């Protein structure tokens, strides 16, 4: 804590000295302009430009799950089809079809009968007003769908559910698409979702556009609202020292120290917020709000384009910089926040900076009945401490983006292989091009031939013809890959999930410790098997399968989250989904005891070969995208797809070889960065420890809080003509000054 205070003081002095030097010369000849100033107002801080209030920094807010009885924490309402003799639902249907309301006991049932195999319907609920503040919603209803001909049933004929969330003036903030699972007889649909800060109304619609529908029936639409427990922060202390305001907020769980500092040039406001946990506690959402009394103009999207802010809401992700330009100021250089939600309110903007937004950090394990068990809260242990920063500065200042990729590169493409039924010969073909050592293409193709790193999963135990690390030939191959810079990781200990006991996992960790492994990929848990894998019971301290202590003992830092994102494109950041908070990797302190592992998500495509084409890679690069690919490159099922067999030798397929060659070309042109999972996560963690503060229009103070150089650190600046320029430099530990091109 003392070191951070000293560092903050050093930066303040440095800014003062540096800014004075810049602005002292010739300042009397310049026309007088309105500067920023700050004033404490009760428990808030007002930011003024001249006499005009530009923004207010409000007290932090902490929302938690209620600890009261279930009957008191959930408010449930029925949504009837007919109320006071009127049908409030909007019903759209194709003809010929009949609509009727049936009575089953006390329940009204909506029934649609279709007489042809060309059915369409959509039923839309009335608006549901949120008169109180709720943290989450649960929706449920019963349904029954009968088909004309089940033999010709197709997956795309599933029934769709779309939940819409609206803000003020019924402007849509967010859409949540779902699908019903069709079962014989009556089924029940249930879902739950978190509410954005500005949610005011809800509605939902159910639609079917298949050609095989005979009848559809619905009943018992219910919606339950969960109220948060608000733990208000009391302002314990506020001090003002000329251009610095320091506030201390506390509640029973946390202490938050906020420092608001105006530079000596009076052109930049720097805000640092330090959160410290006083007791073990669960957090649902926790954020710091800023209200701008100014029209929002431009927002920085996740593809690094600065676009007009026309949508009602925009959400960042933890890997992207934040920049908001308003009429009379701008906000940016936010650091370490889980996410930032920005609301466009026409002539003003609300910004919510989340310390914790764990409904977006999806921690789960596989339950006994194959279900995913989710949590929506983040556990903060006593003594947990974290620092957050952002800046407010004039609207005419240039902006520099802290690039996710080093060395001026754009897209980040990561490959990960899950072992499963892998075979030694296929591994060699995928890595080296062929098993034929006399072939001219040997070691010139494949991942190793094109020098493309990959995170390669392997088993410890051999079983049923599947080789593991206890197979001498397989062990030798894994060791060779590790020497070549491939990130080799255990894909659990045994291919059979139930065999992954703490004893076997400990044996696997010990046997591979000389390889200095620190990444892990769970295997085959989707059937609900109870074992020591991390997404089964390995992270549950009270379970007989508890293994998390073993991973901490061996220095493990990363693990696959067991989450595959469903995408039709390469970019996991989905820059056009402005209301979505994508997660590529995250650190969730609910996960095990002590310090958590970084968990990384991935995406598995039905046809990877069709994704790694030139047009798709060009689009990916232009979006400055990120993708971690999950596939089974050495599985026998990939025959004629990833490999072929010819004259008793195995060769990489022409299609996969062309894909890898294309990736290598993009890499060599410095368009792609192709790291391993570990390299990617380590670099992004290092970037989180780089704090940027604007000094004036042409210079940045860049504080590298890591204890090491960051080579090929890249800043992207947007020039006045709209073009971008990338500045590549080496950041030494401590203060760096970087000049921006004009």
C-alpha positions in Angstrom: 0.0 0.0 0.0 2.8 2.4 1.0 4.6 1.7 -2.3 1.5 2.6 -4.3 1.0 5.9 -2.4 4.7 6.8 -3.0 4.3 5.9 -6.7 1.2 8.0 -6.9 3.0 10.9 -5.3 6.0 10.6 -7.7 3.6 10.7 -10.6 1.9 13.8 -9.3 5.2 15.5 -8.8 6.4 14.4 -12.3 3.2 15.7 -13.9 3.5 19.0 -12.1 7.1 19.5 -13.1 6.7 18.3 -16.7 3.4 20.2 -17.2 4.8 23.4 -15.8 7.8 23.3 -18.2 5.4 22.8 -21.1 2.9 25.5 -20.3 5.0 28.2 -18.6 6.5 29.4 -21.9 4.4 31.9 -23.8 1.2 31.2 -21.8 0.5 34.9 -21.4 0.2 35.4 -25.1 -2.5 32.7 -25.4 -6.2 33.6 -25.0 -7.6 32.6 -21.7 -9.4 29.3 -21.7 -11.6 27.5 -19.2 -9.6 24.9 -17.2 -10.7 21.9 -15.2 -11.2 22.2 -11.4 -12.6 19.9 -8.8 -14.8 20.5 -5.8 -16.2 18.0 -3.1 -20.0 18.2 -3.0 -21.3 16.0 -0.1 -20.2 12.5 -0.9 -19.5 13.3 -4.6 -16.9 15.2 -6.5 -17.9 17.8 -9.1 -15.7 18.5 -12.1 -16.0 22.0 -13.4 -14.8 23.7 -16.5 -14.8 27.4 -15.7 -18.1 27.8 -13.9 -19.9 24.9 -15.7 -20.3 21.5 -14.1 -18.9 19.0 -16.6 -19.3 15.7 -14.6 -20.0 14.3 -11.2 -18.0 11.4 -9.7 -20.5 9.6 -7.5 -20.0 7.3 -4.5 -19.2 3.6 -5.3 -22.0 1.1 -5.0 -22.0 -2.5 -3.9 -24.8 -4.9 -4.8 -25.0 -8.4 -3.2 -27.3 -11.4 -3.1 -29.8 -10.9 -0.3 -29.3 -13.0 2.8 -33.0 -13.0 3.6 -35.4 -15.9 3.2 -36.1 -16.9 -0.4 -39.8 -15.9 -0.1 -38.7 -12.4 0.6 -35.9 -12.0 -1.9 -37.8 -13.0 -5.0 -40.9 -11.1 -6.3 -42.8 -13.3 -8.7 -45.6 -12.3 -11.1 -47.8 -14.2 -13.5 -48.2 -12.8 -17.0 -51.7 -13.9 -18.2 -52.8 -13.9 -21.8 -56.2 -12.4 -21.0 -56.6 -9.7 -18.3 -59.9 -7.9 -17.7 -61.3 -9.3 -20.9 -58.4 -7.9 -23.0 -55.6 -9.7 -24.8 -52.4 -7.7 -24.0 -50.1 -10.0 -25.9 -49.2 -9.3 -29.5 -49.8 -12.4 -31.6 -48.5 -12.8 -35.2 -49.4 -15.9 -37.2 -49.4 -17.1 -40.7 -52.6 -18.3 -42.3 -54.4 -20.6 -42.2 -54.1 -21.0 -38.5 -56.5 -20.9 -35.5 -55.9 -19.3 -32.2 -57.8 -20.4 -29.1 -57.6 -20.1 -25.3 -58.1 -23.3 -23.4 -58.8 -23.7 -19.7 -56.9 -26.3 -17.6 -57.9 -25.8 -14.0 -56.9 -22.2 -13.2 -54.5 -22.0 -16.1 -55.2 -20.3 -19.4 -53.5 -22.1 -22.3 -52.8 -20.4 -25.6 -53.1 -22.8 -28.5 -52.2 -22.2 -32.1 -53.4 -24.8 -34.7 -51.7 -24.9 -38.1 -53.4 -26.6 -41.0 -50.4 -26.5 -43.4 -46.7 -27.3 -43.3 -45.8 -23.7 -43.7 -46.1 -22.4 -40.2 -45.1 -19.1 -38.7 -46.0 -17.5 -35.4 -44.6 -15.0 -32.9 -46.1 -14.1 -29.5 -44.8 -11.1 -27.7 -45.5 -10.2 -24.1 -46.6 -6.8 -23.0 -43.9 -4.5 -21.5 -43.0 -5.4 -18.0 -42.1 -2.2 -16.0 -39.3 -2.5 -13.4 -40.6 -0.2 -10.7 -37.8 -1.2 -8.3 -34.1 -2.0 -8.8 -33.5 -5.7 -9.4 -30.2 -7.5 -9.9 -31.5 -10.5 -11.9 -34.6 -12.0 -13.4 -36.0 -15.5 -13.8 -38.4 -16.4 -16.6 -40.3 -19.6 -16.9 -43.2 -21.0 -18.9 -44.6 -24.4 -20.1 -44.8 -25.3 -23.7 -45.9 -28.1 -26.0 -45.1 -28.4 -29.7 -46.5 -31.1 -32.0 -45.1 -31.7 -35.4 -46.8 -33.0 -38.6 -43.9 -35.4 -39.3 -41.2 -36.0 -36.7 -39.2 -38.0 -39.2 -38.5 -34.7 -41.1 -37.8 -32.7 -38.0 -34.8 -30.4 -38.4 -32.7 -28.7 -35.7 -33.4 -25.3 -37.2 -37.1 -25.8 -36.5 -36.5 -25.2 -32.8 -38.6 -22.6 -31.1 -36.8 -19.4 -30.4 -37.1 -17.2 -27.4 -35.8 -13.6 -27.4 -35.7 -11.5 -24.2 -35.5 -7.8 -24.7 -34.3 -5.3 -22.0 -35.2 -1.6 -22.4 -34.0 1.6 -20.8 -35.8 4.9 -20.5 -38.3 5.7 -23.3 -38.4 2.0 -24.0 -35.1 2.1 -26.0 -33.7 -1.4 -26.4 -30.5 -1.9 -24.4 -30.0 -5.6 -24.8 -31.3 -8.7 -26.5 -30.8 -12.2 -25.1 -31.6 -15.1 -27.6 -32.5 -18.6 -26.3 -33.8 -21.8 -27.8 -36.4 -24.3 -26.4 -35.5 -28.0 -26.2 -38.3 -29.9 -27.8 -39.5 -32.8 -25.7 -42.5 -35.2 -26.0 -45.5 -33.7 -24.1 -45.3 -30.6 -22.0 -41.9 -29.1 -21.3 -40.8 -26.2 -19.1 -38.5 -23.4 -20.2 -36.5 -21.7 -17.5 -33.8 -19.1 -17.8 -32.3 -16.4 -15.6 -30.3 -13.3 -16.5 -28.7 -10.3 -14.9 -30.0 -6.8 -15.5 -28.0 -3.9 -16.7 -27.9 -0.8 -14.5 -30.3 1.2 -16.6 -32.9 -1.5 -17.2 -36.4 -0.1 -16.9 -38.6 -2.5 -19.0 -38.6 -6.1 -20.1 -40.5 -8.0 -22.8 -40.0 -11.4 -24.5 -41.2 -13.1 -27.6 -41.5 -16.7 -28.7 -41.4 -17.5 -32.4 -41.3 -20.5 -34.7 -40.5 -20.4 -38.5 -40.3 -24.1 -39.2 -42.4 -25.9 -41.9 -43.4 -28.9 -39.9 -45.5 -27.4 -37.0 -49.0 -28.9 -36.2 -49.9 -27.2 -32.9 -48.2 -25.1 -30.3 -49.4 -24.5 -26.8 -48.2 -22.2 -23.9 -49.2 -21.7 -20.3 -47.9 -20.4 -17.0 -45.7 -17.5 -18.0 -44.1 -16.4 -14.8 -41.3 -13.9 -14.1 -39.4 -13.5 -10.9 -37.3 -10.5 -9.8 -34.4 -10.8 -7.4 -33.7 -7.7 -5.4 -30.1 -6.8 -4.6 -28.9 -6.0 -1.1 -27.4 -2.6 -1.4 -24.5 -2.0 0.9 -24.1 1.7 0.9 -20.6 3.2 1.3 -20.4 5.9 4.0 -18.0 8.8 3.4 -15.6 8.4 6.2 -13.2 11.2 5.3 -12.7 13.8 2.6 -9.7 16.1 2.2 -8.8 18.7 -0.3 -5.3 19.9 -1.0 -5.4 22.5 -3.8 -5.6 20.2 -6.9 -6.2 16.9 -5.0 -9.3 15.5 -3.4 -9.0 12.3 -1.4 -12.2 10.5 -0.3 -12.4 7.4 1.9 -15.6 5.3 1.7 -16.3 2.3 3.9 -19.0 -0.2 4.6 -18.9 -3.4 6.7 -17.0 -5.3 3.9 -14.8 -2.9 2.1 -12.8 0.3 2.1 -12.4 2.4 -1.1 -9.9 5.2 -1.3 -10.5 7.6 -4.2 -8.0 10.2 -5.3 -9.0 12.9 -7.8 -6.1 14.9 -9.0 -5.9 17.9 -11.5 -2.6 18.4 -13.2 -0.7 21.6 -12.8 -1.7 22.6 -16.3 -5.4 22.2 -15.2 -6.0 20.2 -18.3 -6.1 16.6 -17.1 -8.0 15.0 -14.2 -6.6 11.6 -13.0 -8.6 9.4 -10.8 -7.3 6.5 -8.8 -9.5 4.1 -6.8 -8.1 1.6 -4.4 -10.4 -1.2 -3.2 -9.5 -3.1 -0.1 -11.5 -6.0 1.4 -12.0 -5.9 5.1 -13.9 -9.2 5.4 -14.6 -12.3 3.3 -17.7 -11.4 1.3 -19.6 -12.2 -1.9 -20.2 -9.4 -4.5 -22.8 -9.4 -7.2 -22.0 -6.1 -8.8 -19.7 -3.3 -7.6 -19.1 -0.1 -9.5 -18.0 3.5 -9.5 -20.4 5.8 -11.4 -19.6 9.0 -13.3 -22.4 11.3 -14.7 -21.4 13.6 -17.5 -23.4 16.8 -18.1 -22.4 16.8 -21.8 -23.5 15.2 -25.0 -21.7 12.0 -25.9 -20.2 12.0 -29.4 -17.8 9.2 -30.1 -17.0 5.8 -28.5 -14.0 3.5 -29.0 -15.2 0.1 -30.2 -13.5 -3.2 -29.6 -12.1 -3.2 -33.2 -10.2 0.1 -32.3 -12.5 2.2 -34.5 -13.7 5.5 -32.9 -17.4 5.6 -33.9 -20.3 7.9 -33.4 -22.0 6.9 -30.2 -25.6 6.3 -31.4 -26.5 3.1 -29.5 -28.3 3.4 -26.1 -25.6 1.4 -24.4 -22.0 0.3 -24.9 -20.0 -2.3 -22.9 -16.3 -2.7 -23.0 -14.3 -5.9 -22.3 -11.3 -6.3 -20.1 -8.9 -6.5 -23.0 -9.9 -3.2 -24.8 -9.2 0.4 -24.0 -12.0 2.7 -23.1 -12.5 6.1 -24.7 -15.6 8.3 -24.7 -15.6 11.7 -26.3 -18.2 14.3 -25.3 -19.0 17.8 -26.2 -16.7 19.5 -23.7 -14.4 16.7 -22.4 -13.3 13.1 -23.0 -12.7 10.1 -20.7 -10.2 7.3 -21.3 -7.1 5.4 -20.2 -9.3 3.3 -17.8 -7.3 0.5 -16.2 -8.1 -2.7 -14.4 -11.9 -2.4 -14.4 -13.7 -5.7 -15.1 -15.9 -3.8 -17.6 -17.4 -0.4 -18.3 -21.0 0.2 -19.2 -21.8 3.5 -20.9 -25.3 4.9 -21.5 -26.1 7.4 -24.2 -28.8 9.7 -22.7 -28.8 12.2 -25.6 -27.5 15.3 -23.9 -25.6 13.5 -21.1 -23.9 10.2 -20.5 -23.7 7.8 -17.6 -20.6 5.7 -17.1 -20.4 2.7 -14.7 -16.9 1.4 -14.0 -17.1 -2.1 -12.6 -14.7 -3.3 -9.9 -16.6 -6.6 -10.0 -19.1 -7.7 -12.6 -19.0 -11.4 -11.9 -22.2 -12.3 -13.7 -20.0 -11.8 -16.8 -17.2 -13.9 -15.4 -18.8 -17.3 -15.9 -17.4 -19.6 -13.3 -19.1 -23.0 -13.3 -18.5 -26.7 -12.8 -20.2 -29.8 -14.3 -22.9 -31.1 -12.1 -23.9 -34.7 -11.4 -26.8 -34.5 -13.9 -24.5 -33.1 -16.7 -25.8 -29.6 -16.0 -23.5 -26.6 -15.8 -23.6 -25.1 -12.3 -23.1 -21.3 -12.5 -22.4 -18.7 -9.9 -23.3 -15.0 -10.2 -21.2 -13.6 -7.4 -17.5 -12.9 -6.9 -15.8 -13.9 -3.6 -13.4 -11.3 -2.2 -11.2 -12.6 0.6 -10.1 -10.5 3.5 -7.0 -8.4 2.6 -7.8 -8.5 -1.2 -6.5 -5.2 -2.7 -6.7 -3.8 -6.2 -6.1 -0.4 -7.8 -8.1 1.2 -10.7 -7.4 4.3 -12.7 -8.9 6.6 -15.4 -8.5 10.1 -16.8 -10.7 13.0 -17.9 -9.2 15.5 -20.3 -10.2 18.1 -23.0 -12.1 16.8 -26.0 -9.5 18.1 -28.4 -6.7 15.9 -27.0 -5.5 13.1 -29.2 -6.0 9.6 -28.0 -3.6 6.6 -27.9 -4.8 3.0 -27.7 -2.8 0.5 -25.8 -2.7 -2.3 -28.4 -3.5 -5.8 -27.3 -0.8 -7.2 -29.6 2.9 -6.4 -29.5 5.2 -5.3 -32.3 2.6 -3.3 -34.2 0.6 -6.4 -35.1 -3.1 -6.4 -35.3 -5.0 -9.7 -34.9 -4.2 -12.3 -32.2 -4.7 -15.9 -33.2 -4.0 -18.7 -30.7 -4.2 -22.5 -31.4 -5.0 -25.1 -28.7 -5.1 -28.8 -29.2 -7.1 -31.2 -27.0 -5.6 -34.7 -27.0 -8.6 -37.0 -26.8 -8.0 -40.0 -29.2 -4.7 -38.6 -30.4 -2.2 -40.9 -32.2 1.6 -40.5 -32.4 1.8 -40.7 -36.2 -0.9 -38.1 -36.7 0.8 -35.7 -34.2 4.0 -36.0 -36.2 2.1 -35.3 -39.5 0.3 -32.3 -38.0 3.5 -30.9 -36.4 6.1 -31.8 -39.0 4.2 -32.2 -42.3 4.6 -36.0 -42.5 5.9 -39.1 -40.7 8.2 -39.9 -43.6 11.6 -38.5 -42.5 12.9 -38.9 -46.1 10.2 -36.8 -47.7 11.4 -33.4 -48.9 8.5 -31.7 -46.9 9.5 -33.2 -43.6 9.8 -30.5 -40.9 8.9 -27.9 -43.6 5.2 -28.1 -43.2 2.8 -28.3 -40.3 2.9 -26.2 -37.1 6.6 -26.7 -36.5 7.5 -26.4 -40.2 5.8 -22.9 -40.3 7.1 -22.0 -36.8 3.5 -21.6 -35.6 3.3 -22.0 -31.8 0.4 -24.0 -30.4 -0.8 -25.0 -26.9 -0.8 -28.8 -27.2 -2.7 -31.0 -24.7 -1.5 -34.5 -23.8 -2.6 -37.3 -21.4 -0.4 -38.7 -18.7 -1.9 -42.2 -18.7 -2.2 -44.4 -21.7 -5.4 -46.4 -22.1 -7.3 -48.4 -24.8 -4.8 -47.6 -27.6 -4.6 -43.9 -26.7 -1.0 -43.0 -25.9 0.0 -41.0 -22.8 3.1 -39.7 -21.1 3.8 -43.2 -19.7 4.4 -44.4 -23.3 8.2 -43.9 -23.9 7.7 -42.9 -27.6 4.9 -40.5 -26.8 6.9 -39.0 -23.9 9.9 -38.5 -26.2 7.7 -36.7 -28.7 6.1 -34.4 -26.1 9.6 -33.5 -24.8 10.7 -32.7 -28.3 7.7 -30.4 -28.8 8.5 -28.6 -25.6 12.1 -28.1 -26.7 10.7 -26.5 -29.9 8.8 -23.9 -28.0 5.4 -25.6 -28.2 3.4 -25.1 -25.0 2.7 -28.7 -23.9 -0.1 -29.0 -21.2 -1.7 -31.9 -19.5 -5.2 -32.7 -20.9 -6.0 -34.2 -17.5 -4.2 -37.3 -16.2 -6.4 -40.1 -17.8 -8.7 -40.1 -20.9 -11.3 -41.8 -18.6 -12.7 -39.0 -16.5 -13.6 -41.1 -13.4 -9.9 -42.3 -13.2 -8.8 -38.7 -12.5 -8.5 -39.1 -8.7 -6.4 -36.8 -6.6 -3.8 -39.6 -6.4 -3.5 -40.0 -10.2 -3.5 -36.2 -10.8 -0.7 -35.8 -8.2 1.3 -38.5 -9.9 0.9 -36.8 -13.3 1.9 -33.4 -11.9 5.0 -34.9 -10.2 6.0 -36.9 -13.3 5.8 -33.8 -15.6 7.2 -31.2 -13.1 10.6 -31.1 -14.9 8.8 -29.7 -17.9 7.7 -26.7 -15.8 4.1 -27.0 -16.9 1.7 -24.4 -15.5 -1.4 -24.7 -17.8 -4.1 -27.4 -17.7 -7.0 -28.5 -19.9 -9.9 -30.6 -18.3 -11.2 -33.5 -20.4 -14.5 -35.3 -20.8 -16.6 -34.0 -17.9 -19.8 -33.2 -19.8 -21.4 -36.4 -18.7 -21.4 -35.2 -15.1 -18.5 -37.5 -13.9 -17.3 -36.7 -10.4 -13.5 -36.5 -10.3 -10.5 -34.4 -9.4 -10.6 -32.3 -12.6 -10.9 -28.5 -11.9 -14.3 -28.2 -13.5 -15.7 -31.2 -11.7 -14.8 -31.3 -8.0 -11.1 -30.4 -8.0 -11.8 -26.9 -6.8 -14.2 -27.8 -4.1 -12.2 -28.0 -0.8 -14.8 -30.2 1.0 -14.8 -32.8 -1.7 -12.8 -36.1 -1.6 -11.8 -35.1 -5.2 -10.2 -31.8 -4.1 -7.0 -31.2 -6.1 -6.6 -27.4 -6.2 -3.9 -27.4 -3.6 -1.8 -29.6 -5.8 -2.0 -27.2 -8.7 -1.0 -24.3 -6.5 1.9 -26.4 -5.1 3.2 -27.1 -8.6 2.9 -23.4 -9.6 0.0 -23.7 -12.1 -1.2 -20.3 -13.3 -3.7 -21.1 -16.1 -6.5 -23.5 -17.0 -9.1 -23.9 -19.7 -12.5 -22.6 -18.5 -14.3 -25.5 -20.2 -16.2 -22.8 -22.1 -16.4 -22.8 -25.9 -17.9 -19.6 -27.3 -20.3 -20.2 -30.2 -19.3 -18.0 -33.1 -19.7 -17.9 -36.9 -16.7 -15.6 -37.2 -13.1 -15.6 -35.9 -13.2 -12.6 -33.6 -14.2 -13.6 -30.0 -14.5 -9.9 -29.1 -17.5 -9.6 -31.4 -17.0 -5.8 -31.9 -20.5 -5.3 -33.4 -22.2 -6.8 -30.3 -22.0 -3.4 -28.5 -24.1 -4.6 -25.5 -22.1 -7.7 -24.9 -19.2 -8.1 -22.5 -17.0 -10.8 -24.0 -14.5 -12.6 -21.8 -11.4 -14.2 -23.3 -9.6 -15.0 -20.0 -10.4 -14.1 -16.5 -9.3 -14.5 -12.9 -12.2 -15.5 -10.6 -11.5 -15.7 -6.9 -14.5 -18.1 -6.4 -12.2 -20.7 -8.0 -10.5 -22.7 -5.3 -8.7 -21.5 -2.2 -5.9 -19.0 -2.1 -4.9 -17.3 -5.3 -6.9 -18.2 -8.4 -5.8 -19.6 -11.8 -6.4 -17.5 -14.9 -9.1 -19.3 -16.9 -9.2 -19.0 -20.7 -12.2 -19.4 -23.0 -12.0 -20.8 -26.6 -14.0 -21.3 -29.7 -14.5 -24.6 -31.6 -15.7 -24.4 -35.2 -17.6 -27.0 -37.1 -15.2 -26.5 -39.9 -12.0 -24.8 -38.9 -10.6 -25.1 -42.5 -13.4 -22.7 -43.7 -12.5 -20.2 -41.0 -8.8 -19.8 -41.8 -9.2 -18.3 -45.3 -7.7 -15.2 -46.7 -11.0 -13.1 -46.6 -11.7 -14.2 -43.0 -8.2 -13.5 -41.8 -8.2 -10.1 -43.5 -11.5 -9.2 -41.7 -10.1 -10.5 -38.5 -6.9 -8.4 -38.8 -9.0 -5.3 -39.7 -11.0 -5.8 -36.5 -7.8 -6.2 -34.4 -9.5 -9.4 -33.3 -8.7 -12.1 -30.7 -9.3 -15.8 -31.1 -8.3 -18.9 -29.1 -9.1 -21.9 -31.3 -10.0 -25.3 -29.7 -9.7 -28.4 -31.9 -8.6 -32.0 -32.1 -5.8 -31.9 -34.7 -4.5 -35.4 -34.1 -7.8 -37.3 -33.7 -8.4 -40.2 -36.1 -11.8 -38.6 -37.0 -9.9 -35.8 -38.7 -8.8 -38.2 -41.5 -9.2 -36.5 -45.0 -9.8 -33.2 -43.1 -6.5 -32.5 -41.2 -4.4 -35.4 -42.4 -4.3 -38.2 -45.1 -2.6 -41.6 -45.2 -0.5 -42.6 -48.2 1.9 -45.4 -48.7 1.8 -46.3 -45.0 2.9 -42.7 -44.1 0.7 -39.9 -42.7 0.7 -36.5 -44.2 -0.8 -33.2 -43.3 -3.8 -32.5 -45.5 -3.4 -30.0 -48.3 -6.2 -27.8 -46.9 -4.8 -27.6 -43.4 -1.3 -27.0 -44.8 -2.6 -24.1 -46.9 -4.4 -22.7 -43.9 -1.2 -22.8 -41.8 0.9 -21.4 -44.6 -1.6 -18.5 -44.9 -1.4 -17.8 -41.1 2.4 -17.8 -41.4 2.2 -15.3 -44.3 0.0 -13.0 -42.2 2.3 -13.4 -39.3 5.4 -12.6 -41.4 3.8 -9.5 -42.7 3.3 -8.4 -39.1 -0.5 -8.5 -39.4 -1.0 -11.4 -36.9 0.5 -12.3 -33.6 0.4 -16.1 -33.1 1.3 -16.9 -29.5 0.6 -19.8 -27.2 -2.2 -19.4 -24.6 0.4 -18.8 -21.9 2.3 -16.2 -24.0 -1.0 -14.4 -24.8 -2.3 -14.3 -21.2 1.1 -13.2 -19.8 1.4 -10.3 -22.2 -2.2 -9.1 -21.5 -1.5 -9.3 -17.7 1.6 -7.2 -18.2 -0.5 -4.6 -20.2 -2.9 -4.3 -17.2 0.1 -3.1 -15.2 0.8 -0.2 -17.6 -0.9 3.0 -16.5 -1.2 5.8 -19.1 -1.9 9.5 -18.2 -2.1 12.2 -20.8 0.2 15.2 -20.1 -1.0 17.4 -22.9 -2.1 17.1 -26.6 1.3 15.6 -27.6 2.7 13.6 -24.7 1.8 10.7 -22.5 3.1 9.6 -19.2 3.4 5.8 -19.3 4.0 4.1 -16.0 5.2 0.5 -16.4 4.5 -1.0 -13.0 5.9 -4.4 -14.0 9.4 -5.2 -12.7 10.6 -6.0 -16.3 10.9 -4.4 -19.7 7.9 -4.8 -22.1 9.5 -5.3 -25.5 7.6 -4.2 -28.7 5.0 -2.3 -26.6 2.6 -0.8 -29.1 0.5 2.4 -29.0 -2.0 3.1 -31.7 -2.7 6.8 -32.3 -5.6 8.2 -34.4 -4.4 11.2 -36.5 -6.5 14.2 -37.4 -7.1 12.8 -40.9 -8.6 9.6 -39.3 -5.6 7.4 -40.2 -3.8 5.5 -37.5 -0.2 5.3 -36.6 1.5 2.6 -34.5 4.3 3.5 -32.1 6.4 0.5 -31.1 8.8 0.9 -28.3 10.4 -0.9 -25.3 8.9 0.2 -22.0 11.3 0.1 -19.1 10.0 -0.3 -15.6 8.8 2.9 -14.1 8.0 6.2 -15.9 8.2 6.5 -19.7 7.3 9.6 -21.7 6.0 9.0 -25.2 5.4 11.8 -27.7 2.4 11.5 -30.0 2.5 12.4 -33.7 0.5 15.4 -34.7 
